[in-house]
Amino acid sequence: MVMQLFKDRRSIRKFEETPVEEEKLAEVLEAARLAPSWANRQCWSFIVVKDPARRRQISEILEHNPAQKAVVQAPVLIVACADPAESGDMLGKGYYLVDIGIAMQQLCLEAWNQGLGTVWVGMFDEDKVRPVLNVPENIRIVALTPLGYPAKWPDDRGRKPLDDIVHRETWDTAKYEARSQEGRLH
């Protein structure tokens, strides 16, 4: 059942105007809350934005972003924030990014499970979004996702074969170079 969810979930960029029921929104947010995190520090906070004017303001900041229209069209925008001080930073890796990544993935999968669509938006000017949402300077705005009922269901997306992405015991340089020559690496 979970594997089918992984296979079926798609990024949605076109939404119906239908409001998202509070019960479904609560389940989606609960899925994020239950995510594992570095040392169980749970560094995240989520801002739920329903106000159309505020979503429009954020959309204007996303100029040239493929999800710009979705932010206005979807009835809900969820903004994932993190306090890096509440997460780990070991060997040059800021784990707050991993923490938010896991929480957002759980949020997106539960949204799909609830019949809702999402699309991860990571390309935005954090310093321009910050004042629109009154986010303190020490808090990072990591991701946004529109949330709503899909107006259009995308076709199946291609995925690399498992053999292309799995190396056994050590890095398989020959496999990597062959893929590169075939043009399968970007």
C-alpha positions in Angstrom: 0.0 0.0 0.0 2.8 2.5 0.9 4.8 1.5 -2.2 1.7 2.2 -4.4 1.6 5.7 -2.8 5.2 6.2 -3.8 4.5 5.1 -7.3 1.3 7.2 -7.8 2.2 10.5 -6.2 2.8 13.4 -8.7 3.6 17.1 -8.4 0.4 19.1 -9.1 0.5 22.6 -10.5 -3.2 23.0 -11.4 -5.8 23.1 -8.7 -9.6 23.3 -8.4 -11.1 26.1 -6.3 -12.6 23.6 -3.9 -11.6 24.4 -0.3 -9.5 21.9 1.6 -11.4 20.4 4.6 -9.9 21.2 8.0 -9.8 17.5 8.9 -7.7 16.8 5.8 -5.4 19.7 6.4 -5.0 18.5 10.0 -4.0 15.0 8.8 -1.5 16.5 6.3 0.1 18.6 9.0 0.1 15.7 11.5 2.0 13.6 9.0 4.7 16.3 8.9 4.7 16.6 12.7 5.4 12.9 13.0 8.5 12.9 10.8 11.8 11.8 12.2 14.4 14.5 12.7 18.0 15.0 13.9 18.1 13.9 17.5 14.3 14.2 17.5 14.8 18.0 17.8 11.8 18.8 15.5 13.2 22.1 14.3 10.3 22.8 12.0 7.3 25.1 12.0 4.6 25.4 9.3 2.7 28.4 8.2 -0.7 27.7 6.7 -1.7 30.5 4.3 -5.3 30.6 3.0 -5.7 34.3 2.5 -5.8 34.9 -1.3 -4.1 38.3 -1.1 -1.2 36.9 0.9 -0.8 34.0 -1.5 -0.9 36.4 -4.4 1.9 38.5 -2.8 4.1 35.3 -2.4 3.2 34.3 -6.0 4.6 37.7 -7.3 7.9 36.9 -5.5 8.0 33.6 -7.5 8.3 35.3 -10.8 9.5 32.8 -13.5 8.9 29.9 -11.2 6.9 27.0 -12.7 4.7 26.9 -9.6 3.9 30.6 -9.5 0.3 30.2 -10.7 -0.3 27.2 -8.4 0.5 29.3 -5.3 -2.5 31.6 -6.2 -4.7 28.8 -7.6 -4.5 26.3 -4.7 -6.7 27.2 -1.7 -3.9 26.6 0.7 -0.2 27.3 0.8 2.0 25.6 3.4 5.3 27.2 4.2 7.9 25.0 5.8 10.3 26.8 8.1 13.2 25.6 10.3 15.2 26.9 13.2 18.8 25.7 12.4 19.7 26.2 16.0 17.2 23.5 16.9 18.8 21.0 14.6 22.3 19.6 14.1 25.2 20.8 12.2 27.8 18.1 11.9 30.8 17.8 9.6 29.5 20.8 7.6 26.0 19.4 7.1 23.1 21.5 8.3 20.6 18.8 9.2 17.7 21.3 9.4 17.5 20.8 5.6 17.2 17.1 6.0 14.7 17.5 8.8 12.4 19.7 6.6 13.0 17.4 3.6 11.6 14.4 5.5 8.7 16.3 7.1 7.7 17.8 3.7 7.9 14.4 2.0 5.6 13.0 4.7 3.3 16.0 4.3 3.2 15.6 0.5 2.5 11.8 0.7 -0.3 12.2 3.2 -1.8 15.0 1.0 -1.9 12.5 -1.9 -3.3 9.9 0.4 -6.1 12.4 1.2 -6.8 13.0 -2.5 -5.0 16.3 -2.4 -2.1 17.6 -4.6 1.1 19.4 -3.8 4.2 20.5 -5.5 7.5 21.2 -3.7 8.6 24.8 -4.3 12.2 25.5 -3.3 13.2 28.2 -5.7 12.3 31.5 -4.2 13.9 34.5 -2.6 13.6 33.8 1.1 14.3 37.4 2.1 11.4 38.6 0.0 9.0 36.0 1.4 10.1 36.6 5.1 8.3 40.0 5.6 5.1 38.8 3.9 4.8 36.1 6.5 6.5 37.9 9.4 9.2 35.2 9.8 12.0 36.1 12.2 15.5 36.5 10.8 16.9 33.4 12.7 14.3 31.1 11.0 14.9 29.7 7.6 12.1 29.4 5.0 13.0 26.2 3.3 10.1 25.2 1.2 6.6 26.1 0.1 3.8 23.8 -1.2 0.5 24.7 -2.7 -2.2 22.3 -1.4 -5.6 21.5 -2.9 -7.6 19.3 -5.1 -5.9 18.6 -8.4 -7.6 20.0 -11.5 -5.3 17.9 -13.7 -3.6 14.6 -13.1 -0.2 14.4 -14.7 0.8 11.4 -16.7 3.2 8.8 -15.5 6.6 10.2 -15.0 9.7 8.3 -16.2 12.1 7.0 -13.6 15.7 5.8 -14.0 16.0 2.0 -13.8 17.2 0.8 -10.3 20.3 -0.6 -11.9 21.3 2.9 -13.1 21.3 4.4 -9.6 22.5 1.5 -7.3 26.2 0.7 -6.9 27.2 -2.4 -5.0 30.0 -2.3 -2.4 31.8 0.6 -4.1 31.2 3.3 -6.7 30.9 1.7 -10.1 32.9 4.2 -12.2 32.5 2.2 -15.4 28.7 2.3 -15.0 28.8 6.0 -14.3 30.9 6.8 -17.3 28.7 4.6 -19.6 25.6 6.5 -18.4 27.4 9.8 -18.9 28.3 8.9 -22.5 24.7 7.8 -23.2 23.6 11.2 -22.1 21.6 9.9 -19.2 23.3 12.1 -16.7 22.7 15.9 -16.5 
